[in-house]
Amino acid sequence: MKTVKNLYQSAPVVILVRPQLDENMGMVARAMMNCCLSELRLVNPRDNHLSPKAISTASGAHQILESAKCFSSLDDALKDIHFALASSARKRDMTKEIYSPEDGIKAIQQKISNGEKTAILFGAERTGLENKEIVYSNGIIEIPLNPLHSSLNLSQAVLLLGYEWHKST
């Protein structure tokens, strides 16, 4: 039987690339805690992930913010990661495997069962991930939403994929 501790230890890392708002980083931490995701990495955050706004919106998940690691480049944030999937709402003209949320999480679980460290990448609130950032990933998770309005708040995207992770464990 899996314990909560085991779920946290085997979970994918959440990497936010260029997050902009401290309150969104707090809400991401809250979503992560809801779904047994514990490791947060921030690449060039604009605001302070330990600000009073961030801590307040984390609503009890402040330890995720306090243990978050900051990096100056995505390359550095991925140094120990064997398999990473990028979250994107936009269609890309790239040669990358496209996963549904369910299939992306299955791929991550398979890599974890092989002893590999995994991550899910999320982009900045205003623009999402840029192509030059997606090239670092092994594939793209597309969340199927209304094609006329598929933009999600950063914490909503983390929650949706975190929920897929949590329900599959």
C-alpha positions as MATLAB code, in Angstrom:
seq = 'MKTVKNLYQSAPVVILVRPQLDENMGMVARAMMNCCLSELRLVNPRDNHLSPKAISTASGAHQILESAKCFSSLDDALKDIHFALASSARKRDMTKEIYSPEDGIKAIQQKISNGEKTAILFGAERTGLENKEIVYSNGIIEIPLNPLHSSLNLSQAVLLLGYEWHKST';
ca = [
       0.000    0.000    0.000;
       1.290    3.440   -0.908;
       1.641    5.926    1.894;
       1.379    9.685    1.536;
       5.132    9.889    2.167;
       5.787    7.477   -0.727;
       3.475    9.480   -3.004;
       5.466   12.641   -2.304;
       8.821   10.937   -2.823;
       7.926    9.428   -6.186;
       6.069   12.451   -7.582;
       7.227   14.480  -10.564;
       8.913   17.831   -9.943;
       6.852   20.914  -10.841;
       8.930   23.491  -12.702;
       7.557   26.990  -13.246;
       9.413   28.854  -15.984;
       9.376   32.644  -15.606;
       6.437   32.788  -13.157;
       5.266   36.357  -12.732;
       2.938   36.785   -9.772;
       3.753   35.860   -6.197;
       0.117   34.985   -5.468;
       0.088   32.546   -8.402;
       3.184   30.843   -7.008;
       1.319   30.548   -3.694;
      -1.734   29.062   -5.386;
       0.517   26.624   -7.271;
       1.948   25.460   -3.935;
      -1.593   24.964   -2.622;
      -2.568   22.933   -5.720;
       0.589   20.870   -5.372;
      -0.113   20.082   -1.721;
      -3.679   19.024   -2.655;
      -2.254   16.479   -5.111;
       0.771   15.116   -3.180;
       3.320   17.013   -5.270;
       6.074   18.482   -3.129;
       9.073   19.597   -5.168;
       8.795   23.035   -6.769;
      11.474   24.613   -8.936;
      11.304   28.198  -10.169;
      13.192   29.460  -13.202;
      13.687   33.242  -13.198;
      10.652   34.159  -11.088;
       9.682   37.819  -11.427;
       8.109   38.161   -7.976;
       9.113   36.807   -4.590;
       7.757   33.316   -3.929;
       8.174   33.960   -0.190;
       6.270   37.247   -0.093;
       3.313   37.654    2.296;
       0.942   37.378   -0.720;
       2.497   34.101   -1.834;
       2.453   32.612    1.673;
      -1.146   33.732    2.206;
      -2.441   32.267   -1.063;
      -0.561   29.015   -0.394;
      -3.128   28.498    2.368;
      -1.187   26.031    4.473;
       1.206   24.842    1.748;
       3.899   27.376    2.619;
       6.481   24.623    3.188;
       6.438   23.926   -0.556;
       7.314   27.574   -1.194;
       9.945   27.553    1.548;
      11.676   24.516    0.067;
      11.361   25.687   -3.566;
      14.622   25.982   -5.468;
      15.300   28.916   -7.782;
      17.335   28.620  -10.971;
      18.633   31.152  -13.475;
      18.117   28.806  -16.433;
      15.828   25.964  -17.424;
      18.895   23.930  -18.326;
      20.096   24.160  -14.713;
      16.645   23.304  -13.327;
      16.602   20.130  -15.443;
      20.148   18.901  -14.676;
      18.984   15.881  -12.646;
      15.749   15.264  -14.574;
      15.609   12.277  -16.930;
      12.157   12.865  -18.431;
      10.176   16.105  -18.629;
       6.842   16.955  -20.189;
       5.823   20.507  -21.065;
       2.305   21.761  -20.457;
       0.936   23.830  -23.319;
      -2.459   25.031  -24.495;
      -1.171   26.072  -27.926;
      -0.542   23.787  -30.877;
       3.145   23.743  -31.701;
       4.896   23.066  -34.968;
       7.431   20.830  -33.279;
       8.479   17.234  -33.509;
       7.386   16.302  -30.008;
       5.079   13.562  -28.849;
       1.726   14.998  -27.748;
       0.112   13.473  -24.679;
      -3.323   13.788  -23.165;
      -3.145   14.530  -19.427;
      -3.897   10.862  -18.651;
      -1.298    9.492  -21.069;
       1.300   12.040  -19.978;
       0.934   10.966  -16.362;
       1.136    7.295  -17.405;
       4.401    8.046  -19.227;
       5.729    9.824  -16.132;
       4.736    6.902  -13.899;
       6.507    4.473  -16.230;
       9.699    6.544  -16.067;
       9.464    6.772  -12.265;
       9.006    2.989  -12.035;
      12.273    2.691  -14.021;
      14.024    4.844  -11.407;
      14.038    8.032  -13.451;
      13.431   11.512  -12.039;
      10.625   13.336  -13.858;
       9.184   16.836  -14.166;
       6.306   18.788  -15.623;
       7.085   22.241  -17.030;
       4.697   25.201  -16.878;
       5.240   28.589  -18.492;
       4.711   32.177  -17.485;
       1.185   33.383  -16.843;
       1.089   35.809  -19.771;
       2.758   33.734  -22.486;
       3.128   30.129  -21.378;
       6.214   28.223  -22.441;
       8.167   29.475  -25.428;
       9.343   27.059  -28.127;
      12.957   27.522  -26.979;
      11.849   26.184  -23.568;
       9.707   23.344  -24.899;
      12.707   21.917  -26.767;
      14.073   20.866  -23.362;
      11.090   18.545  -22.871;
      10.518   14.992  -24.044;
       6.936   15.750  -25.053;
       3.953   18.027  -24.586;
       0.852   17.550  -22.467;
      -2.130   19.288  -24.037;
      -5.165   19.763  -21.826;
      -8.223   19.485  -24.097;
     -10.274   22.618  -23.529;
     -12.460   24.968  -25.541;
     -10.363   25.797  -28.639;
     -11.759   29.341  -28.568;
     -10.495   29.867  -25.023;
      -7.994   27.316  -23.735;
      -5.916   29.616  -21.540;
      -5.721   28.570  -17.887;
      -4.427   30.299  -14.798;
      -1.046   28.824  -13.871;
      -2.351   27.229  -10.681;
      -5.333   25.746  -12.545;
      -3.006   24.021  -15.006;
      -0.897   22.654  -12.145;
      -4.045   21.491  -10.353;
      -5.443   19.700  -13.419;
      -2.237   17.779  -14.075;
      -1.642   17.292  -10.362;
      -5.105   15.796  -10.055;
      -4.340   13.376  -12.900;
      -1.188   12.391  -11.007;
      -3.010   11.980   -7.698;
      -5.911    9.915   -9.011;
      -3.554    7.563  -10.839;
      -1.427    6.729   -7.797;
];
